Amino acid sequence: MPHLLFRGLEAEKLQQISRPLVDELAKVCSCGRDNFTLECLNTTGVWEGEQVPSFPFVEVSWFERGDEVRDRFAEAVDRLVKTLGVPEFEIAFRTYEEKAYYIDGVRFDRYKG
C-alpha cells in the first residue's frame, strides 16, 4: 500500500533503483513487494516568471507504521535515490486513516478482500 510519488526525477533513473528500493522497503514494512506503487510525476517548476527544474521530492502515502519504521523507510529512500546522483531532495509522508480509505467502494477497515 505505500504509494511513492516522485517529482523532479526522471522515470529512467527511478527504474534503475526500483527493484532494490522495493525489496528493501518491503522488508522495512514487513509486507509483500506487490503492496508498493512507484510513480514519477512530470512536473514543471515555475519561479520568477521562468520555468525551472522541479526540486526533487518524494511523497509517501501510507498507513502509519510508527516512528522507527518511518525513519528506516526514509533512510532507505534517501540512500538509494542519492546513488542516482541526486545531491539533495526531500521526503514527506501523508498518512491515511483506514476509515477514510476505500477499495472498490468499501471502507478499508470493513474490506474483506
C-alpha positions, 0 to 999 in steps of 0.5 A: 500500500505505500504509494511513492510519488516522485517529482523532479526525477526522471522515470529512467533513473527511478527504474534503475533503483526500483527493484532494490528500493522495493525489496528493501522497503518491503522488508522495512514494512514487513509486507509483500513487494506487490503492496508498493506503487512507484510513480514519477510525476512530470512536473514543471517548476515555475519561479520568477516568471521562468520555468525551472527544474522541479526540486526533487521530492518524494511523497509517501502515502501510507498507513502509519507504521510508527516512528522507527519504521518511518525513519528506516523507510526514509533512510532507505529512500534517501540512500538509494535515490542519492546513488542516482546522483541526486545531491539533495531532495526531500521526503514527506509522508501523508498518512491515511486513516483506514476509515477514510480509505476505500477499495472498490467502494468499501471502507478499508477497515470493513474490506474483506478482500 
